[in-house]
């Protein structure tokens, strides 16, 4: 016999229940008829038999109803089971969703903790930079540095030494005094006329002191006299136009300066020829001016033309050619032309090393500029190597070859990074204090290199090494302030070769 399903059992039970109901009705009818004629013993027996059958039928009916009730109960139980299973599935889905949310929140928490750690490091760095400011020489120097940071064509050395700014290729305003004109003539191929030397020195002295209300009228009067005596198209007129333009440039009057430089360029091209060094100097000054105004695309062809003239007149391996390459690289860097920037800096670096030697300041400056170009492109390895070359060369000049007992500051910084957990309870930076004093890290070259390498370390997450270099800079500032307390301020007006403050460095100009 095959096993019956629940539906078949219920259907058969209902059929049996209906049959028992009909049979019970028949028995009740029979029982009533027998009760009316119950007169003999045989009739009583029949009545008893019918009565027992009725009782059995009632028992069967009761069992059938019980089976139906049990079936209904089982159906309810099954429905409840289905509901519970549905709830279990829903709870499992909610549990999985909550697990995903928990994992996402944990990731967000980790990212937030990392950001908090980075912000704390940035806060420490900002506090360090704030502490450095209090050791600056005076408020004017600080304002000049802030101006140079805003300048879009500023070089990496906002605190150039006076020697650099008195170089023959510079047009930044200088102090008065005798200039080496024979040297200037040999270098640039153009000498300031004798009748303009005294006036030139006087204008420069007033401008270096910020007394533009005296320098500008003096230039204008001299320019007017020259035009009356020599005519408009005379090289001396172009020279005075150039000087007045540079004074305007130092006052940030770029529009007036550009007009004067264009006039000077026209006069010099007409009187001296297209390929004269003075024309190259004027083109360079005009390119610098456009660069300060953010017109890099207009400045670039002027700078390239000045480079062509200097290569033709001075030779392709001359130091002035290298300076022009530096200017051109800065203009290209502001336009994001990093491939050209690298080529120009690398060529300038080769010229400086060949002509001036590996220890020349221009070599270190160019390496810093090239490293900064690498840094902006994310080429950390190349930038790191150049910064370390500058510091290693400075160290070797002071202390000789590098070895285990004679380590460079960046080696000490990286050792502290590797052993930062062990060094937390030790006195910081004591082992290289002597190097810091002997190497004169308050010089612009070494100081800038230390700051740039510290910034690179921070980008790489080497915070201990970065703080080591930053502490060197800070201690150097402190030593410089203490040394200055014993010196008297120079009298006013300043002597030749000195100035009140260092103006912001920019692209190299020409007189």
Buried (B, 14 or more C-beta within 10 A) or exposed (E): EEEEEEEEBBEEBBEBBEEBEEBBEEBEEBBEEBEEEEEEEEBEEBBEEBEEBBEBBEEBBEBBEEBBEEBEEEEEEEEEEEEEEEEEEEEEEEEEEEEEEEEEEEEEEEEEEEEEEEEEBEEBBEEBEEEBEEBBBEEEBBEBBEBBEEBEBBBBBBBBEEEBBBBBBBBBBBBBBEBEBEEBBEBBBBBBBEEBBEBBBBBBBBBBBBEBEBBBEBBEEBBEEBBEEEEBEBBBBBBBBBBBBBBBBBBEBBEBBBEBBBBBBBBBBBBBEEBBBBBBBBBBBBBBBBBBBEBBEBBBEBBBBBBBBBBEBBEEEBBBBBBBBBBBBBBBBBEEBBEBBBBBBEBBBBBBBEBBEEEBBBBBBBBBBBBBBBBEBEBBEBBBEBBBBBBBBBBBEEBEEEEEEBBBBBBBBBBBBEEBEEBEEEEEBEEBEEBBBEBBBBBBBBBBBBBBBBBBBBEEEBBBBBBBBBBBBBBBBBBBBEEEEEEEEEEEBBEBBBBBBBBBBBBBBBB
